[in-house]
Amino acid sequence: MAGLFDKQADLYVEGRPDYPKEWFSWLADRTPKHSIAWDVGTGNGQAAIAVAEHYNQVIATDISEPQINRAVHHPRVKYLHTPPGLTNDELISLIGPENSVDLITVAEAIHWFDLPNFYSIVNRLLKKPGGIIAVWCYNDVTVSPVFDPVMKQFHNTTLPYWDPKVQYVFDGYKTLPFPFEEVGLGCEGRPMKLDIPKTVSFEGFLAMLKSWSAVAMAKEKGVDLLDERVVKELINAWGGSHVIKHVVYKAFMLVGKLKLGFDL
């Protein structure tokens, strides 16, 4: 996925929803220590700055330098660009030492990872015992009975342009390998279903659609999925370009701790 979100960095900042504060309280309640957290695939730092309200230091990493450059500053968050060429040992040296991280978070990103390799890094960095890993994503949004069918029609046009790894998202992470012990907030095969409420303008919602990797991929192939006709249909169903809407993103979460004898 290297470079996939570089061109959409500004749109990502504008369009993506913020995560509810209570999520991070749930996670903090499940770690006995609150020294170090690692937010992986941090993007613009949405999750990192929320984690920093509960942990002394957050290391927030991303392979996209444009995303890191647009991240929200926070005194307890250290942003690091981690290009794909880094070895596991080099990455761990930036985050570690080993057995030192209380919480690892991955928001909207784990489906892109080399999972066995990533989980081997998790095994080395998470505190034993006490450390937890939390991953989450969202795959749908409800707006209104008028808008939702039009949105579904648009979503169907994007299907040929998604990377196959996004199937994990379409499945609501039900099929995502997650070999960790359950802590009560969703587990392998049984994600916890959550809502993300957001008040948003049409332009903000459109920015979110433009930030989709499938929209960018289609454009690279000469197909504008959000051409003037489509945008007009969306505006009409929304109720006008200047209307503010209360929408709900449908999210799902998996949280776990290392199993005894965990090894990859």
C-alpha positions in Angstrom: 0.0 0.0 0.0 3.1 2.2 -0.1 2.1 5.6 -1.5 -1.6 4.7 -1.8 -2.8 7.6 0.4 -0.1 10.1 -0.4 -2.1 12.0 -3.0 -5.2 12.1 -0.8 -3.6 13.3 2.4 -5.5 16.6 2.5 -8.8 14.9 1.7 -8.1 12.3 4.4 -7.7 15.1 7.0 -10.9 16.8 5.9 -13.2 13.9 5.3 -12.6 11.1 7.8 -14.7 10.8 11.0 -13.2 11.2 14.5 -13.4 8.2 16.8 -15.5 8.4 20.0 -13.5 9.3 23.1 -15.0 6.4 25.1 -13.3 3.9 22.9 -9.9 5.0 24.2 -11.1 4.9 27.8 -12.2 1.3 27.3 -8.7 0.5 26.0 -6.9 2.4 28.8 -9.0 0.5 31.4 -7.6 -2.8 30.1 -3.9 -1.9 30.4 -2.4 -1.8 34.0 0.3 0.6 32.8 0.0 3.7 30.6 3.6 4.5 29.7 4.0 3.8 25.9 1.5 3.3 23.1 2.2 2.7 19.5 -0.3 3.9 16.8 0.5 2.1 13.6 -0.6 3.5 10.2 -1.5 6.7 12.0 -2.4 8.7 9.0 -3.2 12.2 10.2 -3.0 11.2 13.8 -6.7 10.9 14.5 -6.3 7.9 16.9 -2.9 8.9 18.2 -4.0 12.2 19.7 -6.9 10.4 21.4 -4.6 7.7 22.8 -2.3 10.4 24.1 -5.1 11.5 26.5 -4.5 8.2 28.4 -0.8 7.3 27.8 2.4 9.2 28.7 3.9 8.8 25.2 2.5 7.7 21.9 4.7 6.7 19.0 2.7 7.3 15.8 4.1 5.8 12.6 3.1 5.7 9.0 4.7 4.7 5.7 3.2 7.8 4.0 5.3 10.9 4.6 2.6 13.3 3.3 0.2 11.9 5.9 2.8 12.3 8.7 3.5 15.9 7.5 -0.2 16.7 8.0 -0.7 15.0 11.3 -2.2 16.9 14.3 0.5 17.9 16.8 0.2 16.8 20.4 2.9 17.2 23.1 2.8 13.5 24.0 2.7 12.2 20.4 5.9 11.5 18.4 5.3 11.1 14.7 7.7 8.9 12.7 7.9 8.2 9.0 8.6 4.5 8.6 9.3 3.7 5.0 8.7 0.1 3.8 12.4 -0.7 3.5 12.9 -0.7 7.3 13.8 -4.1 8.8 11.8 -5.4 11.7 14.8 -4.8 14.0 15.1 -1.2 12.7 11.4 -0.6 13.3 11.5 -2.1 16.8 14.5 0.1 17.7 12.4 3.2 16.9 9.4 2.0 19.0 10.9 -0.2 21.6 12.6 -1.6 23.6 11.0 -5.0 23.3 8.4 -5.9 25.9 7.7 -2.2 26.6 4.5 -1.2 24.8 1.3 -1.1 26.8 -1.1 -0.5 23.9 -0.9 -0.9 20.1 -3.7 0.6 18.0 -4.4 0.3 14.3 -7.2 2.4 13.0 -8.4 1.8 9.4 -5.2 0.2 8.3 -4.4 -3.4 9.5 -6.1 -4.9 6.4 -3.2 -3.5 4.3 -0.4 -5.1 6.5 1.6 -8.2 6.0 -0.2 -9.8 8.9 2.2 -12.6 10.0 5.2 -10.1 9.9 3.2 -7.4 11.7 2.1 -9.8 14.4 5.6 -11.0 15.0 6.6 -7.4 15.7 3.6 -7.1 18.0 4.8 -10.2 19.9 8.1 -8.6 20.5 6.9 -5.1 21.5 3.8 -5.7 23.6 4.3 -6.0 27.4 4.0 -9.5 28.7 1.7 -9.5 30.6 -0.6 -6.5 30.4 -0.2 -5.2 26.8 -3.1 -5.2 24.4 -3.6 -4.6 20.7 -6.7 -2.9 19.3 -7.7 -2.7 15.6 -10.8 -1.1 14.1 -12.4 0.0 10.9 -15.7 1.1 9.4 -17.3 -0.1 6.2 -20.7 1.7 5.8 -22.5 4.9 6.7 -26.2 5.6 7.2 -27.5 9.1 6.3 -31.2 8.9 5.4 -33.7 6.7 3.7 -33.4 8.9 0.6 -29.6 9.1 0.5 -28.6 5.6 1.5 -29.8 3.8 -1.7 -28.0 6.4 -3.9 -24.9 5.9 -1.8 -25.1 2.2 -2.3 -25.4 2.7 -6.1 -22.2 4.8 -6.0 -20.4 2.2 -3.8 -21.2 -0.5 -6.3 -19.4 1.4 -9.0 -16.2 1.4 -6.9 -16.1 -2.4 -6.4 -13.8 -3.2 -9.4 -11.2 -0.7 -8.1 -10.6 -1.9 -4.5 -7.5 -3.8 -3.6 -8.4 -7.5 -2.7 -7.2 -6.8 0.9 -10.2 -4.5 1.4 -12.4 -7.6 1.5 -11.5 -7.8 5.2 -13.2 -4.4 5.6 -16.3 -5.5 3.5 -16.5 -8.5 5.8 -16.4 -6.3 8.9 -13.1 -7.9 10.0 -15.0 -11.2 10.6 -12.4 -13.0 8.4 -9.4 -11.0 9.6 -6.8 -13.3 11.3 -6.4 -12.0 14.8 -4.5 -14.6 17.0 -4.9 -12.9 20.4 -6.7 -13.7 23.6 -10.1 -12.0 24.0 -10.4 -9.1 26.5 -14.1 -8.3 26.0 -14.0 -5.9 23.1 -14.4 -8.1 20.1 -12.2 -11.1 19.1 -11.2 -13.1 16.1 -14.3 -14.0 14.1 -16.6 -11.9 16.4 -15.8 -8.2 16.1 -17.5 -5.7 18.4 -20.0 -3.6 16.4 -19.8 0.1 17.0 -21.3 3.4 15.7 -19.4 6.6 14.9 -21.7 9.6 14.9 -20.7 12.6 12.9 -22.2 15.9 11.9 -21.0 16.8 8.5 -21.6 19.0 5.5 -22.0 17.6 2.0 -18.6 18.9 1.1 -17.0 17.1 4.1 -18.8 13.9 3.1 -17.7 14.3 -0.5 -14.1 14.7 0.7 -14.4 11.4 2.5 -15.5 9.7 -0.7 -12.7 11.3 -2.6 -10.2 9.9 0.0 -11.2 6.3 -0.8 -8.4 4.3 -2.3 -10.7 2.9 -5.0 -11.6 6.4 -6.2 -8.0 7.3 -6.5 -7.2 4.0 -8.2 -10.0 4.5 -10.7 -8.8 8.0 -11.5 -5.3 6.6 -12.2 -7.0 4.4 -14.8 -8.8 7.3 -16.4 -12.2 6.7 -14.7 -13.8 9.5 -12.7 -16.2 7.8 -10.3 -17.2 11.1 -8.9 -17.9 13.0 -12.0 -20.3 15.9 -12.3 -23.4 13.7 -12.9 -22.7 11.4 -9.9 -22.0 14.4 -7.5 -25.2 16.0 -8.6 -27.2 12.8 -7.8 -25.5 12.7 -4.4 -26.3 16.3 -3.7 -29.9 15.9 -4.6 -30.3 12.9 -2.4 -28.4 14.7 0.4 -30.9 17.6 0.2 -28.6 20.3 -1.1 -24.9 21.1 -1.0 -25.2 23.4 2.0 -27.2 21.0 4.2 -25.6 19.7 7.4 -26.4 16.1 8.2 -26.1 13.8 11.2 -24.6 10.6 9.9 -23.5 7.3 11.5 -20.5 5.3 10.3 -20.8 1.6 11.1 -17.6 0.4 12.7 -16.1 -2.8 14.2 -13.3 -3.5 16.6 -11.0 -6.4 17.7 -9.0 -6.2 20.9 -6.7 -8.8 22.4 -3.7 -9.7 24.5 -0.9 -12.1 23.7 -1.7 -15.7 24.2 0.5 -17.9 26.3 3.2 -19.3 24.0 2.2 -17.0 21.2 4.7 -17.2 18.4 4.7 -16.4 14.7 
